[in-house]
Amino acid sequence: MKRTDRAQKWVPADSGRVYAALVDADALTQWLPPEGMHGRFEHFDPRPGGSFRMVLTYLGDDEGNAKSGDGQDVVESRFVELVPGRRVVQAIDFVSDDPAYSGTMTMTWELTPVDGGALMEIRAENVPSGISAEDHAAGLSSSLSHLAAYLARDAQPGE
């Protein structure tokens, strides 16, 4: 049975800046890969109906967890919905021969303006059974912490 995982974090930027970090390839490569991974895009087309292919490479001893082999997770994603300043919805497939990673996971990145920043909530629906709830929670939390740090580091004067 597929499950839904959630994570949220307050980030130190207005929802417009957070949204921009969700749809910019350079920004995403800096903050999206969870701790212990490095990411790069093979292509990136951020528009409704557009897509991207990201290769996440394990750094160090975790490469045995790779979904796509060779110490990598390869992710094929389609942009389902883009609502500037509010929401990004992606349909995500892992490139893997292991049926435990098959099926399309829907990731919704929802922004809510709050005092001094934005609340970023991630909802991952139809999570493949090969991804443990614990590992997914750690990965989502890590990405959100990297996003908050990225936005704090790149804050504009006066923000």
N, C-alpha and C positions, 0 to 999 in steps of 0.2 A: 504494500500500500504506500502510495506517495504521501509525502507530508509537506507542511508549510513551516518554514523557519522565519523568524523575525529578529531584527536587531535595530536599535536606535541610539542616536547620540546627538547631543547639542553640538553645533559647530559655530565657530566665531566669525560668521560672515552673513551678510544678507542673502536671501534666497536666490537673487540674481547671480551673485558670485558663485554660490554653491552649484546652481544649475550649470553655469559655464564650465565648472570643473567636471561635471558629469558628461559633457558632450565635446570635450576637447581631448584629442589623442595624446598630446604632450602632457597635459595635466594628469590624465588617467594613468599613464605609465609611471608617473611619480607616486601616486597614492593608492591605486587600486590593488596591486599585488599584495597579498597577505605577507606577514612576516615570514622570512625564509624563502621568498620567491622574487624573481625578476620578471617583468613583462615587456613584451614588444608587440606591436600591431603589424600584421601582414597587409591588412587594408582596413580602412576606417571611413565610413560614409554615414555621418550623423544626421539622418533625416527620416521621417516616417517611411518605412519600407526599405530604408538603407540597412547596411549590415557592417559587421566587422569580424575579423578573425584575429584573436589574440593568442599568443603563445606565452604561457607562464612556465618558467624554468625554475626547478627547485635548486636552491643553493645549499650545499652541504649534504647531510645525512638523510634527509627526508625524501630523496628521489625515488625510493622504493614505493612511495604512495602515488606515483605518477599515473594518471588516468590514460594518457596517450602513449606511454612508453618513452624511452630515452630521457628519463628525468623531466618530462614535460607534461603539462596539461594544455591541450589545445581546445579553445572555445570558439564556436561559431555562434554569432548572435545577430538577431534582426531587431531593428528598432520598430516596435509596435506603436508606441505613442510617445510624443514629445510635447509637453506643455511647459513652455518657458516659465521659469521661476517656481514651478510646482511639482512636476512629475516627469519621470523617464520610465518607460516600460520596455523591457527587452525579452525576447524569446531566445533562450540559450540552449545549445546542444553541445555536449562534450564529444570530441572526436576520440572514440575508443572502441576497441573490439570487445570489451567486457560489457555484457548485457546489463550489469549492475549500474552502469552510467548512461544507459539509453533513455530516450524520452526527452521531451522539451520541458525545461524548467522556465517558469516565468518569473522575472525579477522586476519588482516595482520599487523605484526609488522615489519616495514621497517627501516633499519639503513643506514644513509649516513654519512661517515666520514667528519668532518669539523674541522677547527683549534681548537685545545685544547679539542676535544671531539667528540661527534657524535650527529646527529640530529635523534631523535627517532620519527617516525610517526606511529600512529595507524589508521588503516582504518577498520571500522566495517560495513560490508555489510549485508543487510537483517535483520536489527535490528527489533526484535519483537515489535509490536505495544504497548504492555504493558509497555515498557520502554520509558519514556518521553525523548525527546531530551535534555531537561534541566538537568534531573537526569543523563542521560548518559554522557553528557558533563562534569558535575561535577565529576562523577566517573572516567572517563578517565583522566581528569586533575589531580585528586588526586593520581591515580596510577602512573602517569608520575612524579609528584613531589616526591612521595615516592621513585621511581626508582632513580631519580637524587640524592636525599639525601643518599640513600643506597650506590650508587657508590662513592659519595664524601666521605662518612664516611669510606668506605672500600678501599680507594685509596691506591695504593702501593707507598712506598717512591720513589720519583723521578718522579712521574706522574704529 
